[in-house]
């Protein structure tokens, strides 16, 4: 941030001795962190340790008014803003060089109405915090797979999770949102209030404003769900992948089945399949049984687990501070050609932590018309992506090259679409691939709510006005 540029233009003529930053600090209920401050180095970090950006200011907002004041400040002083809740964007779009980070992570109020099965949740909550509060009432809605992911980015990009095939995406369960727009107004978006904005928030990311609070529909879930997992030797992976695809094609909505190529602590490669049944545990036993009986797995497990344990099961695989890179795409099927490419290139991963992930979608997600919300890729069956995980910056190039090579090899077998929340810094063509036929309508919405592209550090929809 150019300190010379931060003049008294914000504070007005009545305070000629007050700098713009002093004005902002005076207005905030939350905390302003600046370079050189005691907490700055920690505050600028995000989940992906490969991201190393140095913002000019970080504002930890305490409430919605802090968000309004900071948006007004940034717009008036012509400073770029990044918006952060959990900071899990793989490309680090929730932090920026030289601009202002609007951090919502301290806004954690949550109110559950167990009678109406509705929850109002502020945007700073993590998935783990949200799940714990709703499960206290035996309720849940679709949330992601890593407990310290922020609910805001997850929801605005769509929102995959174990409950998605039964209850739809996170954004399909969104009832309303409180939004700070680019001109510093607070508006409410729902099916009856600013319905065009409500449409855009359900998958359109942070393009139209900063959501400070969400209201979701909840469902009776748990406390225990039936989960099954099997692990197949790598030399049996081809047959196991074909079985996985056929099993998924017949799976009911209550069943969510993910899979991955993995490396074991011994260094041996393997193919892992995990299933979660979102109904009564006893009703899931016969459904999961074929998965447990197929082939000669080297390990298998079938058990009833608490929903909160299921939701946090993957947290140890993705700790904060490691280095991450992935590149995703949707598949309609797992073809022989795709299997050949995956099995050839996966073992070349330079890190033993690398994964090749299949995340099953479909079910209730696919029965929502693509035009009903911004999220367009309703008919995909799998989100598929190589996930590079490593620690040494010297290994950056090798790990990124491996992930890109594997993505390119399976790209001919993809639908051409991509999940917005799994996009990195990949350019406008890939953003269009996320939104398909909805893109033109999104541009019109951007022209209305953010014609100057104030909110541009995201998977950006560029205005045309």
N, C-alpha and C positions, 0 to 999 in steps of 0.2 A: 504494500500500500504506500503510495506516495504521500508522505507526511505533509508536504507543501500543499497537496491537493485537498487534504483534510482541514479545511479552514472553517470559519464560523458560518459557512453557508447553511449548515444544518441548524445551529443554535439560534441564528437570527441576529439582527442588528442590536437587540437588547442585551446581548452577552458578548461584547467584542473581545473580552479577555479569555473566553472559554474556548478551548480547542474542540474540534468535532468529537474526538475520542472521549474527552472529558464530558461532553454533552451526553454521549451515548451511555457512558458508565453511570452518570447521574440518573438517567432515565430507567435503567435496568433494575429489576428485582433480582436477577440472576448475576452471573459472574462474567467479567470480561477478561480474557487471558491474552496477553501480548508477548511477542518475541522478547526473550530475556527474562521473562517472569519465571518464578520458581516451578510452576506446573506446566510450562509451555511444551517442553519436550515430550512429556507424557501425553498431553492433551492433543497433540497433532498426530499421534499414532492412530492407525485403524487396524482392523482385523488382519488384513493382508500385510505381512511384514515386508513385502517387496515394494510397497508404496512408501515413498519418502518425499512428502510435500511440506512446504513451509508457508502456511497461511499468515497473513498480516495481522489477523485478529480471530479469536475464537470466542463466540458468545454462547455460554451455557444458559439457555433460556429457562426461567423458572415458571413461566406461564405464557398464555397466548399473547398477552400485551407485550411481553419482551420480544416475541417474534415480530409483531407489528412494528415496534420501534426499530428493530434491527433492519427489517426490510426497508422501512422509510429511510433510515440512515444510509444503507448501501445504495439505494436508488438515487438519493440526492447527491451523494459523493461519487457516484458512477463507479462503484466497486463491484466486482463479480462476487456471487455468493455460491457456496456449496452447502447443501442441507444434509445433516447427519442425524440418524437415529441410532442404529446399531453399528453402522460403518462397515457392513459386510460386502458392499459392491466390490467385485474382484478387481476392477480397474481403478478403484480408489476415487470414484466420482463424488464421494461424500466429504472430500477434503480437497484443498486447492492451494496452488502457489499464489502468494501475494494478495489474494482476496479475503473474504470473510466467511468463516464457517459458522453456520447457524446450527447449533447443537441442541437437539431436543431430548437428550438422554436423561435429563433430570425431571422431565415431565411424566410422572408415573402414576397419576391418579387412575383408579379403575373402580367402576361401580357395576355390580352384577344384579340384575333383576331376575331371580330364579323363577318367578311366576310367569312373566312374559318371555323368559328365555332370551333376554337381550342384555348386552353389556356395552357400556360406554368406557372406552379406554384411551388414555392420552398417548401421544405418539412416541414417547420415550421408552415405553415398555419393551422389554425383550420378549421373545416367544416363551421362554421359560417362566417369566413372571406372569405373563398373561395366562398361560395354561394352569399355573398353580392357583390363580385366583378363580378361574372358572371351574376347575375340577373340585374346588372346595364345595361346590354345589352340584357335583355330578354332571357338569356341562362342559362343552367344548365346541369349537368350530375349527375349520381347517386352518392349520398353521404349519410352518415349515419343518425342517429336519435338524436344525442346529439351535440349541437353546438360547444362545446370546445374539442371534439375529434380531434386528429390530422389526417390530410389527409394521412400521410405516412403509419402508421400502418393499417388504414382502407383499403387503396388501396392494399397493399402488401398481406393482408390476404384474399382479395376477394372484400368485400364492399357491404353490403346490404343497401337499402334505398327505399324511396317511389317511385322512378323512375325505380327501378330494373326490375320489371316485364315487363315494356315497352321497356327499353333501355339496359337491362343487368346489370351485376355487375359493380362496379367501375372499377375493373381490366379489364373488357371487353371493357371499353371505354378508356383504356390507349393506347396511341400512341407510346410513347417513354419515356425513363428515363435516367438521368445522374447518374452513379453509381460509388462510390468509393469502389474498391475491397479490399480484405484482404491484398494484397501486396502493397496497397497505390496508385494504378493507378486509373485514372478517365477514364471510358469507357462509351459509349453510347449504350443503348439497344433499339432495335426496331425490326420490322418485317424484316428489311434488314440489320441491324447492330447487330452483336452478337445475332442472333435470339434465340439461345438456352438459353441465359441468360434472354432475354425478356420473353420467355415461363415461366421460373422459377419465375420471379418476379410477375407474375399474379396469386397470390395465395400462393406462397411459403414463404411468410413472409420475415424476415430479414436474411435469411440464406446465401445469396450470396453476400452481400455488403450493403452499406449505400446509399440509393437513396437520392440525394440532390435536385433534381428537377424532376417533372413529366409533361408530356404533355398529355392532354385529349381531346377526342372528345366531343363537346358540342351539345346541342339540344335546340330548341325553347321551352321554358317552361314558363307558367305564363303570367303576374304577379300573376293572381289569379287562384286557382284550387278549384274544388268543393270537400268538405269534409263532411262526415256524421258520426255521432257517436250515439250510443245507449248504455244504461246501464240497465241491467236486474237484478232483484232480485236473490239472491243466490238460493232460492228454485225453481227458474225457469232456473237455469244455465244449467241443463242437456239438456233440450230441446233447449236452445239457442246455446249451443255448437254444437249440431247435426245440427241445422240450419246453423250455421257459416260454418261448414265443407261443407255442400251441396252448400251453396252460393259461397264459394271460388272455388269449383270445376267447377262452371259455369262462373266464373268471367272472363271478357276479360283482355287482357294484360294491358290495360290502368288503371285498377283498382288494387289497393294494399289494402288488408284488414288485419289488425292486431287485436289481441284480448288479453285480460288478465283477470285473476282472481285478484280482487283488494279488498282493504278494504277502506270503506268510512270514512270521518271524524267522523261519528257517531259510528264507530266501526262495522257497518254492512258490511258483505261481499257482493260482487256483481260480475257480469261478464260484462266486457266492450268490445265493438266492435267498431273499428274505420276504416273508409274507405277513401281513397284518390284517386280521379280520375285525371289522368295525361293528360287528353285531354281537349277539349273545355268544359267549365262548363255546357253549355246547353245540351251537348251530354251525360253528366253523370247522369242527373236527373232520367231518366227511369231505368238506370242500378243500381243505388243505392236505388231506391224506395222500392224493396222488403225488404231490410235491415231495412228501417225505419218503415215498416208496420208490421213486424213480432212481434207476442206476445204482451205483455203489459209492455213495458219498463218504468222504473221509471224516465227516463230522455232521451231526444233525441235532436239532433241538426243537421241541414243541412244548410250549408252556403258556400259561396265563400270566401276563405281566401287567403291572399297573400302567395306566396310560401315561403318566408322567415319566415313568422309567423308559417307556418306549420312545417318547419324544426326546429324551436326552441321551439315548443310546449311542448316537453318533458324535456326541460332543468331543469325545477324546480323540477322534480322528482329525478334527479341524480346530486345533487350539489357536488362540490369537498369537500372532507374532511369527508363525512360520510363513514361508513364501508360497504363494498360490498363483496358478494360472490355469484357465480352462477356456475351451471354445466349444459351444454347444450347438445342437441342431435337433430337429424333430425327425423321428422315423415313423412311418406307417406300418412297417413290418421289419422283422430282422431276417433279411434275405441271406442266401448262401454267400453271395458276393460280399456282403457286409461282414459276415462271420469270418470269411477268409482274411479280409483286411485287418480286422481287429486282432485275430490270433497271430497274424504275422508281425504286426507292429507293436502291440502292447508290450511284449517282452523286451523291447529295445529301450524301455523307459530308463533314464539315467538314475532315477531315485526309486528306492524300494517302497516308498510311500505312495507312488503313483497309482491311480485308479482309472478304470474305464467304467462309467456309470450308465446304467439303464434305470430311468425313473418312469414307472408306468403311470400313464394318465388315462384319458378316456372315461367311460362310465358316465356319471352325472355331468361331468365337464363337457362331454361331447353332445349332450342333449340341449344345451343352451345355444340358441342361434348365434352365429359369429357376429351379427350386427347388434346384438342386445347389449353388448359392452365393448370396450376397446379391445379386449383380449380376443384375437381373431383365430388362432390356430387350434380350434376346438376339436378337430377330427384327428389330430395326431394320437398315436398310441404310446410313444415313448419319447422322453427327453433323453438324449444320448450325448455324453461328452467325456473326453479324456480330461482327467484332473491331475495336474502336476503339483506335487507338494515336496518342498525341499527346504534347506536351511542356509546354505552357503551362497552369498551373492555371486561368487565365481561360477556357480552352476546355472545361473539364470538363462543364458543363451541355450544351453543344451536342453533344459527342461521345457522351455517355451517352444523350441524347434520340434521336440518330440510330440508335444500336444498338437501343434499345427499340422504336423505330418499325418498324425492319426485322424484328425478332423478332415483333412483333405481326402484321405483314402476312403472314408465312408460317406463323404459328401454326395457322391453320385447316387447313393441309396436313400437319401433324405427326402423329406417333403419339400425342402426349400425354406421352411419356416424356422423360427427360433423363438425361444422364450425370452422376453425382454429382461427379466431378472438375471438371466445367465449370459447376457451380452457383456463383453468387455468394451474396450475402446476400439470399435470395429468399423465405424463410419456409417454414413447415411443409408447405404444400400441394405445393410444388415438391420438397421432400425425399420426400414420399410418391410423387410422380411418378417419382422415381429408383428406388424400391424396389418399387412395385406391390404384388402379392400377397404379397411377402416382408415387408412392413412390420410386420404383426402379429407375426410370428415374431421380428423384430428387437426389437420392444418387449419381448417376453418375455425375450430375451437381455439386453437392457439392464437389466431388472428384476433379473436374476441377478447380473450382473457390475458394474453401476454404478447401483444404485438411487437414489443421491443426485444423479445426473447431474453428478458431479465433472468428467467429460470432456464439456463442453458447448459449447466454442468450436470448433464443427465443423458439418457438415451434420447437425444434431442429431436423434437418436432419443430422444424424451422418455420416461422411465420412467413407469409408472403406479402404482407402489407408494408 
